[in-house]
Amino acid sequence: MFGLALFLVRPFDALLWGALGDRLGFALPFNVGAALFGGVAPYAGTWLISWTGSPYSPAYFLIAVAVLSLAGVIASPTTAQNQLHTEN
């Protein structure tokens, strides 16, 4: 699944940020997101379960994050007709 995500995201990054910025444009959000959400996910899940009393509350959190991600994709600019930047 991770490989599929990289397969779909990398061309999008190259179109959005160009040849020079696509590495930083992928690495920075990926690593910050992994540190913030991956590092605290077990604690946040435990806290959500204890706060709400529902064992499904971490799933609701993931659904909310997925909706925010979808909103970000929808708000992204369309670059289908743009020329790719080439380095000499």
C-alpha positions as CSV (number, residue, x, y, z in Angstrom):
1,M,0.0,0.0,0.0
2,F,2.9,2.4,0.8
3,G,4.4,1.7,-2.6
4,L,1.2,2.5,-4.3
5,A,1.0,5.8,-2.4
6,L,4.5,6.7,-3.5
7,F,3.7,5.7,-7.1
8,L,0.8,8.1,-7.1
9,V,2.3,11.0,-5.1
10,R,5.7,11.4,-6.7
11,P,4.6,12.6,-10.1
12,F,2.1,15.0,-8.5
13,D,5.0,16.4,-6.4
14,A,7.1,16.9,-9.5
15,L,4.4,18.8,-11.3
16,L,3.4,20.9,-8.3
17,W,6.9,22.0,-7.2
18,G,9.1,21.5,-10.2
19,A,12.3,19.4,-10.5
20,L,14.3,21.1,-7.7
21,G,11.5,21.4,-5.1
22,D,9.9,18.0,-5.5
23,R,12.4,16.3,-3.1
24,L,11.9,18.8,-0.3
25,G,8.2,19.0,-1.2
26,F,7.9,15.3,-0.5
27,A,10.4,14.7,2.2
28,L,9.4,17.5,4.6
29,P,5.7,16.9,4.8
30,F,6.2,13.1,4.8
31,N,8.6,13.2,7.7
32,V,6.8,15.8,9.7
33,G,3.6,13.9,9.3
34,A,5.2,10.6,10.3
35,A,6.7,12.2,13.4
36,L,3.6,13.9,14.5
37,F,1.0,11.3,13.7
38,G,3.0,8.1,13.8
39,G,4.9,9.0,16.9
40,V,1.9,10.0,19.0
41,A,-0.7,7.7,17.4
42,P,-0.7,5.0,20.2
43,Y,-1.0,7.6,22.9
44,A,-3.7,9.5,21.0
45,G,-5.7,6.4,20.4
46,T,-5.5,5.3,24.0
47,W,-6.5,8.8,25.1
48,L,-9.4,8.9,22.7
49,I,-10.7,5.6,23.9
50,S,-10.5,6.6,27.5
51,W,-12.0,10.0,26.9
52,T,-15.0,8.8,24.8
53,G,-15.4,5.3,26.1
54,S,-15.8,4.0,22.6
55,P,-13.3,1.6,21.1
56,Y,-14.1,3.0,17.7
57,S,-13.0,6.6,18.4
58,P,-9.5,6.1,16.8
59,A,-11.3,5.0,13.6
60,Y,-13.3,8.3,13.7
61,F,-10.1,10.2,14.1
62,L,-8.6,8.5,11.0
63,I,-11.8,9.2,9.0
64,A,-11.5,12.9,10.0
65,V,-7.8,13.0,8.9
66,A,-8.8,11.3,5.6
67,V,-11.5,13.9,5.0
68,L,-8.9,16.7,5.6
69,S,-6.5,15.0,3.2
70,L,-9.2,14.8,0.6
71,A,-10.0,18.5,1.0
72,G,-6.3,19.2,0.4
73,V,-6.2,17.2,-2.7
74,I,-9.4,18.9,-4.1
75,A,-7.9,22.3,-3.3
76,S,-4.6,21.6,-5.1
77,P,-4.1,23.4,-8.4
78,T,-4.6,21.5,-11.6
79,T,-1.3,21.1,-13.4
80,A,-2.3,18.7,-16.2
81,Q,-1.7,21.2,-19.0
82,N,1.5,22.7,-17.6
83,Q,4.9,22.0,-19.2
84,L,7.4,20.1,-17.1
85,H,10.5,22.0,-16.1
86,T,13.7,20.6,-17.4
87,E,17.2,21.0,-16.0
88,N,20.1,21.6,-18.4
